[in-house]
């Protein structure tokens, strides 16, 4: 059904591009604008997951995680290349307090899911090059 799949894929691409634009805007934004951008990113995460589900690449277990987190106002979507059943939940510390987060985590664990917490925005991968000219003195 290419007539159906192409517009869905185009929408997923559009969401990805808009997310990149929002991430880039976050750096120089004031707190109020950052909160607005984070809310928009959360909405895009929800729409993206709905599109992935409609494409048939989600799974009932993934949808259950999304339901559990959405009940607390969090935004989740599947991530990865498939087969691993990995879900990312998007939130900011200003969106959720520690008790609420613990409740969501506990609910996920009660339903048989493993929970790992990480932080976005680190340096990421870096590459260091060994300078050949300093390690091999001329003769």
C-alpha positions in Angstrom: 0.0 0.0 0.0 2.5 2.7 -1.1 -0.3 5.3 -1.4 -0.8 5.0 2.3 2.8 4.2 3.5 4.5 7.2 1.8 2.5 9.9 3.5 3.0 8.2 6.9 6.8 8.0 6.2 6.8 11.7 5.1 5.0 12.6 8.3 7.6 10.7 10.4 10.4 12.5 8.5 8.6 15.9 9.1 8.5 15.1 12.8 12.2 14.3 12.9 13.1 17.5 11.1 10.9 19.6 13.4 12.4 17.9 16.5 15.9 18.9 15.2 14.8 22.5 14.8 13.3 22.5 18.3 16.5 21.0 19.8 18.6 23.7 18.0 16.3 26.4 19.4 16.7 25.2 23.0 20.3 26.4 23.4 19.7 30.1 23.2 16.2 30.2 24.6 15.0 31.6 27.9 13.2 29.4 30.4 9.7 30.1 29.2 10.6 29.4 25.6 12.4 26.2 26.6 9.3 25.0 28.4 7.2 25.7 25.3 9.7 23.8 23.1 9.8 20.9 25.5 6.0 20.7 25.4 6.1 20.7 21.6 8.7 18.0 21.6 6.6 15.9 23.8 3.6 16.2 21.5 5.8 15.3 18.5 7.0 12.2 20.4 3.4 11.1 20.9 2.5 11.7 17.3 5.6 9.9 16.1 4.7 6.8 18.2 1.2 6.8 16.8 2.6 6.8 13.3 5.0 4.0 14.1 2.1 2.0 15.5 0.0 2.6 12.4 2.9 1.4 10.3 2.8 -1.8 12.3 6.3 -1.6 13.8 5.1 -1.2 17.4 4.1 -4.1 19.8 1.4 -4.5 22.5 4.1 -4.4 25.2 5.5 -1.1 23.8 2.0 0.3 23.6 1.4 -0.7 27.3 4.5 1.3 28.3 3.2 4.3 26.4 -0.2 4.0 28.2 1.4 3.8 31.6 3.7 6.8 31.0 0.9 8.8 29.3 -1.3 8.4 32.3 1.2 10.5 34.2 1.6 13.1 31.4 4.8 11.7 30.0 5.7 11.1 26.4 7.1 7.7 25.2 7.9 6.1 21.9 9.7 3.0 20.6 13.3 3.4 19.7 15.9 1.3 18.0 16.1 -0.7 14.8 13.5 -3.3 16.0 13.4 -6.5 17.8 14.6 -5.2 21.1 11.5 -3.7 22.6 13.1 -0.5 23.8 11.0 2.5 24.6 12.2 6.1 25.3 10.2 8.3 27.7 10.6 12.0 27.2 10.3 14.4 30.2 12.0 17.3 31.9 12.5 17.7 35.6 10.1 20.7 35.5 7.4 18.4 34.0 7.4 15.8 36.7 8.3 15.7 40.4 10.4 12.9 42.0 7.4 11.2 43.6 5.5 11.1 40.3 8.5 9.7 38.5 8.9 7.0 41.2 5.3 6.1 40.8 5.6 5.7 37.0 8.8 3.6 37.4 7.1 1.4 40.0 4.1 0.9 37.7 6.4 -0.1 34.9 8.3 -2.6 37.1 5.0 -4.0 38.4 4.1 -4.7 34.8 7.3 -6.6 34.1 9.4 -3.9 32.5 13.0 -2.9 33.2 13.6 0.8 33.7 16.8 2.7 33.0 17.2 6.4 33.4 19.6 8.6 31.4 20.1 12.2 30.6 20.1 13.9 27.2 22.5 16.7 26.3 25.9 15.3 27.2 29.0 15.8 25.0 28.4 12.6 23.1 31.0 10.7 21.2 34.4 12.4 20.8 37.3 11.4 18.7 40.9 12.0 19.7 43.7 11.8 17.1 47.2 11.0 17.8 49.4 13.5 16.2 52.0 11.6 14.2 54.4 14.5 13.9 55.0 14.8 17.7 55.4 11.0 18.3 57.9 10.4 15.5 60.7 13.0 15.7 62.5 13.7 12.4 65.9 12.1 12.0 
